[in-house]
Amino acid sequence: MHDESKSTGVRNTQNVFNKIKNYLLKSKALYLLGALCAIILFFFIMTPNFITQTNLINVARQMSINMIIAVGMTYVIISGGLDLSVGSVGIMSGCLVGVLMAGYQVPIALALMIGLSAGALCGFINGLVITRLKVPPFVATLGMSNIARGVAIVITGGYIIHGFPPLFNQIGIGFFLGIPYPVYYMAIIVFVGHMMMSKTEFGLNVYAIGGNEPAARLAGLRVDAMKLRIYTLSGFLAAFGGIVLTARVISAQPALMQTTSLEVIAAVFVGGSKMGGGSGTVMGTLLGATIMALLFNGMNLIGVGYEWQQVAIGIILILSVSLDKLKSGQQT
């Protein structure tokens, strides 16, 4: 009797390990974990300072803003869309909040509400242009990117704005238990984003739209209304990220976040989301963002220039999408 129960326990354990193995193989997570380990090992050999508590906290802080924005981008890409405006919308919102506080002495809470609302409005307009005017997401959000960047320059006059209340600056530079505040924001938004995507009807609808939009419409799903919500969420999170960055650098700078859209999109694709929609997870995006953050931090430590880091982003993005296309072609 004892031997039988023992063998049953072994079989159950084996089944669990087999399920985990199959999940990793199917979700691309195994390859991502392998890449993560390879990056850590390489840079540890190149510079022992790579694996230190101080540097890892710095990596988490560096990736926090992009990851906050990447949660919204994950929803957009899984739904079959694309948002090239997140960097410009983010810094426009940050500049707006900065100008309101420094130039007009608007209370922090009200300035934050206005800045977040402005970002959400930009996302909503993106959704309207895409759903009502039938403009492709690439064109619609590229246009919004130029508009938002222009607005940021106009409201700041092209200058760097200083003089924020110290309490606002703490949003970006403060620590709690040795961990920067932005890391906590990232953790909360990732958790909520993951739960929404995996446990709610909203998340299921996002997958449905990306997987087969005509079928989703035939099934009675209000696709256009869903897209409006998705792009509004993307704009809101872009604004949140831009405001946190403004607080972190203690200034409103319209020239910031020039490459944020590309970095965020790359993190989503590296994390396993599929071009064209229907596939991906928030946790996969987190893994992709972590890989990229460690890679760029390691390149900084060994003295690789910024221009070559941008080359690396482009190569990573092309490889991620290319591998996804090759895998899709093999399955069909």
N, C-alpha and C positions, 0 to 999 in steps of 0.2 A: 504494500500500500504506500509505504514511504517512497520507494523507488519510482512508483507510478506518478506520484505527485511531483517528485523531483524532475522527472523527465518532462512532465507537462510544463513546469516552470521554465525549463531550459528552452522548450519549443516556443513558449510565449515570449521569452527574451529574444530568441532568434527572429521571431516575427516582427518584434519592435525594431530590431536593428535592420532587418530587411526593408521595412517601411521607410525608415530614415534614409537608408542607402538609396532606395528608389526615388524618394523625394529630392535628395540632393542631386541625383543624376538628371532628373527631369527638370528641376528648377534652375539649373546652371550654377547653383550655389557651391557645388563641389569645386568647380573650376575657379570661382571667385575666391573661395577660401584658400585654394592652392596659390593663386596669384597674390593674395594678401600675405601668406606665409613667406613666399619668395621675396616680396618687397621688403618685409621686415628683416629677413635674414641678410639680404644684400646690403641694406643700409646700416644694419648693425655691424657688419664686417667693415664697411667703409668708414663709419664713424660711430664709436661706442656711445656717444651722446644721444644717439637716436632713440635708444630705449632707456629713457629716464622719466621719472614722474613729471618733472617740469616740462619736458618736451612733449610728452603725450597729452598733458593738459592743454598745452599750447596748440597741438593739433586739433583737439576737440573744440577749442574756442575758434580756431580758424575755419573749421568745417561747419560750425553751427549755423551761420547765416545762410550759406548755400543749401544746407540740408533743410532748413525751415522752408525755403522757397521750393526746394525739390519735392517736398510733399505735395504741394499744389501741382507742380509740373507732372508728377507721377499720375495724378488723376487725369490731367489733360491728355497725356500721351496714351494712357490705357483706353481712354474714350475715343482714340483715333485722331486727336488733334495735336496742336503744337502751339507753344506760346513763346515767341521771341521777344516779348516786351518786358519780361519780368525784371531784368536789370534796370532798365530805364524807369519803369514804374516804381521800383523800390527806391531808387535814389531821388526821384521826383517827390515821393512821399516824405522821405527823410529831409529833403531840403525845405519842403512846405512846413513841416513841424518845426524845423530850426528857425526859419524866418518868422513864423508866428510867435515863437517864444522870445527870440533875440530882438526882433524888430518891433513887435507889437505887444510884448509882455502878456501874451495869451497864457492862461494857466496851463500847466503841463497836461492835465487830464483832458482838457478840451482840445488842446493842440494834437494830442495823440488820437483822439476820436476823429478829428478832421483829417489827419494824415492817413489813418487806416481806411476811412470812408472814401478818400480820394483814390486809393489803390483799388478798393473793391469796385468803385465806379468805373475805373479804367478796364478792369476785367469784365464788368457787365457790358460795357460798350463793345469790347472784343467779341463777346458772345452774341450781342445783337447784330453786329456786322456780319458775323459768320452765319448765323441762323436766318436772319431776315434778308440781308442783301446777297447771301450765298457767296460771299467772298471767301476764298480758301484761307484756312488758318495762317498759313505762312505769310500771305500778303497782308491780311488784316492785322496781325500782331506785329509785323515788321513796321507797318504804318504807325501803329500805336507806340512802338518803341521810339520812333523819331519824334512823335508829338510829345510824349512824356519827357524825353531828354530836352527838347526845346523849352518846355514849360519850366523844367528845373533851372535852366540857364536864365530864363526871363525873370523868375521870382527871386533869384539870387543876384541878378545883374552880372552873372559870370564870375562873381567873387566867392571866396571861402568865408562862410559866416561862422562867427564865434559868439561866445557870451551866453551859453545856455545855463539854466539853473543846475547847481551841483546834483540835485536829486535826479534830474533827467540823465545826467552823465552816468550815474550809477547803474542805469539800465544796461549799459554796455560794458562798463569797466568794473562793476562790483563783483565781489566774491561771497560765497556762502560755503562754509566748511571746506575752504580751499579750492572750490570749484567755481569757475566764472558763471555769472548769471545766464549768459547766452546758452551755455550748455544745458542748463535746466529748461530753458524755453524750448530748445531743440528736443530734449527728451520727452517733454509733455506733448509737443505737437506731433512727434513721430508716433507716440503711443496712441493718441486720439486718432490720428490719420490712419494708422494700421487697423484700429478697431472699427472705424467707419468703413474701411475698405473690405474688411473680412467678415464683419459681423452684422452689417446693416443692409437693408434693402437698397439704400442709396449706393453702396459699393457694388452690389450685384447689378444694379442698373448701369453703372459705369462700365463694367465688364461687358454687359449685353450690348451697349451702344458700340463699343470698340470691336467686339467680336463679329457682329452682323447688324449694322444699323437698319437696313430695310426690314429684317426680321423683327427687330425691336419695335419698329413703328407698327408693323402688322399685329404685333402682340398687344398693342395698345399703350406702349410706353411713350410718354411725352418727351420725345428726344430733344426738341428745341429747348424746352424748359430745363431739362437736365443739363444741357450744354451751357445755358446761361448760369446755372448754379456753379458748374465746374470752373468756368472761366472767372467768375466772380470770386470764388475761393482762391484761385491762383493769384488774382490781383491783390486780394487781401493779404495773403501770406508773403507776396513780394513786398508789399508796403511794410509789413511787420519786420521783415528782414532788413529793409532799407533804413527803417527807423532805428533798429538795434545797431546797425553799422554806424549811423550818424552819431549815436550816443557813444559808441566805442572809440571813434576817432575824435570825439569832442568838437566836431565841426560839420557844417553842411557843405559838401563839395559836389557840385554837379558833374565833375569829371570822374567820379567813382563808379564802380560796378559796370565798367565798359565791357568786360568779358563774362559777367555773371551768367547771362542767358546761356552761353555756350558751355560753361562749366557745369551748370545745373542740368542741361539736356544730356551732356556726356555722362554725368553721374547716374541719371535715370536709365540710360541705355546700357551702361556698364553693369548696372544692377539687375539686368535681365528683362526690362520692359521691351516689348516688340514694336518695331516701326510699323505703323498702321493700326495699332491698338489691339485690345482684347486680351493682353497678357502683361503681367508685371505685378509687383507688390511694393508696398512702402518699405518693408524690411529689406528687400532686395536693393532698393535705392539707397538705403542706409549703408549697406555693405559696399555698394559702388562708390558712394561719397567718401567712405572711410578709405578705400583703396586709393582714390585720387588724392585725398588730403595727405595721406602718408607718403605717397609718391612725390608730391610737390614739396612737402616739408623736407623729405630726404634730399631732393635735388638742391634745395636751398642750403642745407647743411654742408653739402659737398661742393658748393660753389657754382652750380649750374645757373646760367643767366635766365632772366625773366623771359627773354625772347624764345629761348629753347624750351621753356616750360609751355609756352603757347603752342609751339610746334608739337609738343607731346600731347596736349589736349586734342589738337586736330587729328593726330594719328590715332589716339585712343577712340575718339568718336567714330572715325571711319572704320576702324577694325571691329568695334562693337556692332555696328549696323551691318557690316559685311558678313561677319560670322553668323549673325541672326538670319540674314537672307540665305546664306549657304545652308544653314540648318533647316530652314523652312523649305528650301528647294529639295533637300534630301528626303523630307517627310512626305512631300506631295508625289 
